[in-house]
């Protein structure tokens, strides 16, 4: 039997990211972690996330990064092109974690039970 692998996108000190990784590891899932701050985010991934979840779900309007943005930047989130530019420039505005697991994408999910 080969090990299941999940790819987790986020930042290492985020509580939600830590919970998701712990939940996956408890299921004996190998986790590949992608740090937004260090490695940025591939524009094609942002396109995929925006088309899968929609702007309102991808942008974390509750986080510190969002609250600290000026209105000029916040207004970018009103269009798909602007949202993409915003997320590329400020990847920590992306709701965390984004997880690729078992061929499915989730965002903001922290619990992964055995299925």
Protein Blocks (a to p, Z undefined) as FASTA:
>chain_A
ZZddddddddfklmklmmmmmmmmmnopacddddfklnopafklmmmmmmmnopklmpcc
kbmklmmpcfklmmmmmpmklmmmmmmmmmmlpccddddeehiacehiabdcdZZ
